[in-house]
């Protein structure tokens, strides 16, 4: 894969012939490396922090915190939706006259944004979803949630070696929040896509997004936007993160994918190519159609469980599958046309209230070159005013308020080694480094995935670090569009909430762990109906047997 390193102050790309955690001893046997040992230590069943030193004290603390959290949450929801006048003192489930779900969950009235998970309104109970939306409170962070996030991170770390030079630079210069910037995330996504074409053959935690239109005068049709209009004010950004993207061979047997995906080794073993992003992109764009030979990229999702069982709720399984279908659709659209994707990324940044043409700080640019050394030739092109080979970016003219600023490397805070390594950039640049540049390069990189996606999708279930079950299924575009239309109609206030059906099985399955079980009018009314039905059946039975 693409391993990043700095030698004598000069950023290099180290090309690993084998996976970075594979090594052999003198007897030609594979042995555990230091990287593997570090990753093993992070697995849940080796993590001593998961062991309770005083379980009873922990339970009492969690119980007290949860009680306070639920009380506050229920009070907030009650203040908004009110009490059911026919079922006092339980919460109303009629939301007439209230803001739509979308208005409650979007962070900005002027820039529409959603996430794929926000479209899963019926993964559990849509009424619970609505109450959560009105509460505007984050879910209470439980140990299970924390462990799940930690495990996802450990899986990602097995594929991406730690970037020690970058970490050292950020620490030395006391730069905080760099990994949260959009330029970092876009370059991280670019690197992950390129890594999937090496003999690693996979990547994790990959950013993707798509757009839908809020059809204000009609019901939603569920279709996704492929032709972007930068002036369309009704575009809604829907973002997501793909847990796992992996090449599978023509046979569909993934047992061979780890060892045999070496289709582009010659490209990644050529330093003249891999030290320049322009060369990498052009080489892969040219060679992928010739060499791919039936290999397909499979979109997968990772689910962590507390027991070695998959969810038995049909709604949960259906939502998981649809979530993966959304991710696949987004990657498919992003891979179609680099120009359209470039515009999609620009709108993405603008929806986050970011200035797409704001020049980056020199220290941030140095950090990016350390993060992704293959950017260095591009930085020289921008410095000298030369094109990068993407027409829509190269033809863009910056106004006088941007550019022509000196690239200053402060002598008092930067080490002499770093200053010497990047001294060639300490001049006035003819073209500034902005988010627009990163949008251009990422758009070209997404395009590499065009026509490579498999119709076969997969859910990976893990418990205690063990992949105990995989659930394969087929992509279904018709089902996806139907789902998108229905859920967005609900989010935009074009249909009423649809709670779970009122029956005993659902109450025992869905309501048992719901935050609103003690104040939910829908549940209470349903239970009363069942109780009355039971009394009626008993009377009928007694009457029948008295004859």
Residue, then its C-alpha position, 0 to 999 in steps of 0.5 A: x500500500x502507500x506508506x508515508x515516510x520522511x527521510x532526511x526531511x524529504x517526503x517519500x512514498x514507500x511502496x510496500x510489495x507485501x501488505x505492511x504487516x506481512x513478514x517472514x523469518x529465515x524459515x520462510x514462515x510468516x511471523x507477527x510484526x510489531x505493527x500486528x502486535x499493536x493492532x492485536x493489543x487494540x482488539x476488544x478482548x485484549x483491552x484491559x480498559x474494558x474490565x470493570x474494577x467495581x462493576x456495582x459502582x459502575x452500574x449505579x453510576x450509569x443508572x443514575x446518568x441514564x435516569x437524568x438523561x431520560x428525564x431531560x429528554x422527555x421534558x424537552x419532547x413534551x414541551x414541543x409535541x405536548x400531551x395527548x389530550x385523549x390519553x393524559x399524561x402520555x406524549x402526543x403522536x400527532x405533529x400537525x403544525x410542528x416543524x418537519x423532521x428535516x427542519x429539526x435535524x438539519x444544522x442550517x436552514x440555508x444549507x440542506x444536509x442529511x446523513x444516510x443514517x438519518x434516512x433510516x427512519x424505520x430501522x427501529x420505530x419511526x415514532x421514536x425517531x421523530x421524538x429524538x429529532x424533536x429533542x435535538x439531543x445526542x444519543x447517550x454514549x454507552x460502553x457498547x457504542x464506544x467499543x463499536x467506534x473503537x473497533x471500527x478504528x482498529x480495523x482501519x488502522x490495520x490498513x493504514x500505518x501511522x503517519x509518524x512524521x505528520x504526527x510529529x510535525x503537528x505536535x511540534x507546531x502545536x497544530x490542533x484540529x488538522x484531521x478534522x479539516x475538509x482538506x485532510x478528509x478529502x486527501x485521506x479519502x483520495x489515499x484510501x481509494x488509491x490504496x485499494x488499487x495496490x495489493x492491499x486490495x481494500x480500504x475502510x472508512x471511505x467518505x461518500x455523498x449524494x444529492x436529492x432535491x426537495x421537491x417542495x410542490x410535490x411528493x418526492x420521487x426518490x431519485x438521486x441527482x446526477x446532473x448538478x446545478x450549482x444554482x439549485x437552492x433545493x439540493x440536499x446533501x446526503x453524506x455517508x461513510x463506507x465501512x469497507x470497500x474490497x475487491x472480490x475476484x471474478x469467481x466471487x470467492x474472496x478467499x483469493x482476493x488478499x493474495x491475488x489482487x496484484x493487477x497494478x503492482x508495476x505501477x505502484x513499484x515505479x517511483x517515478x509514477x508514485x511520487x507524482x499524483x498526476x502520473x498515478x491518476x493518469x496511469x490508473x485511468x489508462x490501465x484499469x479498463x485493460x487489467x480489471x478482468x472481472x474483479x469488482x469492488x464490493x461495498x460492505x458495512x461492519x456491525x458490532x454485536x454484543x453476542x454472537x447473533x445477528x439482529x432478529x428484527x426484520x426492520x433492522x436488517x432491512x435498514x442495514x441493507x438499504x444503508x449499504x445500497x445508498x453508499x453504493x449508489x453514491x460511489x456509483x454517481x461520484x465515479x461517473x463524470x469528474x466534472x459533475x463530481x467536482x461540482x458536487x464536492x464544491x457544493x459539499x464544502x459550501x454546505x458546510x459554510x466553507x469558502x471554497x476559494x480561501x487560500x490555505x495557511x502555509x503550515x496547513x499546506x506543509x502538513x498536507x504535503x507530509x500527509x500525502x507526499x505525492x502532492x508535492x509535484x502538484x504544489x510546485x505546479x500551483x506555485x509556478x502557475x502550471x496546470x494540473x491537468x484538470x480543465x475545469x480547475x485549470x481554467x478557473x480564474x481567481x479574483x484579486x482578493x485571492x492569491x499573490x500572498x507570500x508563502x511564509x515559513x516562520x523561523x521561530x516555530x518550525x524546525x530547521x529540518x522542516x524549513x530546509x525540506x520545504x524552503x523551495x515553496x517559500x515564495x509568492x505562489x502564482x495560484x493559491x492552494x484552496x479547497x477547489x484544488x482538492x475537489x478537483x483531485x478527489x473528483x478525478x480519483x473517484x472516477x477511477x471507480x467507474x464501472x468497478x462496483x459489484x452488485x453483490x453487497x455484504x454485511x459483516x457482523x463482529x463480536x469481541x473482535x471476531x467476524x462471526x457472520x457475513x450476510x450477502x445480498x444483491x443491490x436493488x435500485x428500485x427498492x432504494x428509490x422507493x425507500x428514498x421517496x418514502x423516507x424523504x416524504x416523511x422528513x419533509x413533512x409530506x406524510x404522517x409518522x408511521x409507528x410500529x404496528x400495535x401488537x404484543x410482539x412489537x411492544x416486547x421487541x421494540x418498546x422494551x429498550x425505548x427511551x420513551x416507553x413510559x411516556x409513549x401514548x401510542x404504546x399505552x393505547x395499544x396495550x389498552x386495546x390488547x387488554x380490552x381485547x383480552x377481556x372481550x375474548x375471555x367473556x366470549x369464551x365464558x359465554x361459549x362454555x356456559x351454553 
